[in-house]
């Protein structure tokens, strides 16, 4: 009996290993060394993968990942029922086709949830107040702050435009669009976030977390999203919650 069980587990491993080559190195199968145990514990597996790849929790609305996937319709009811069925099976009872379907769903959710945050007009709750705060703080502050960092990374033309916008009393949609464009350009800058500048705004666990994320090597999407989170932390009265931003 033990030999039979061992043979079944070896067969399962061979099937899983073969699937890696079929799907490619970007598949969750390869990146996270998924197994039939991962499929049986699908909810834990998906939760851990999405949280790891999200970098910041706003990818999934700072919610339970499975609840978020179901609430947004990314995880269809038939998919949920299929995944639930895997929970009730022993690892060796999960067929190769079922395992492949599981991996395909994981990769589907990873791609659907992936977000690169950008500001839309409707995300700027008070454009007049925001641009005036940025220009005033950057021009008169005696210590570095998020606004002075924006001035530092903006091009001279962008800064001149911000100064010009700060003199407008009533913003049109076109004015808000100009401000939005500059903010989105700023999000791409490698040196926007500075720990001291943000600590001068607030000393909090969320700033500490951004500092930790910023300390490692990050790609373009992660850099953009760290900056987006930092921008929201700096101006929460003027910007909508980041999970409401575009992607």
Secondary structure, DSSP 4 states (H G I P E B T S, - for coil): -HHHHHHHHHHHHHHHHHHHHHH-TTSHHHHTT--HHHHHTHHHHHHHHHHHHHSSGGGGTTS-HHHHHHHTTSS-HHHHHHHHHHHTS-GGGS-HHHHHHHHHHHHHHHHHH----B--GGGBS-HHHHHHHHHHHHHH-SS--HHHHHHHHS-HHHHHHHHHHTT-SS--HHHHHHHHHHHHHHTT-TT---HHHHHTT---HHHHHHHHHHTS---HHHHHHHHHHHHHHHTTTTB--GGGSB-
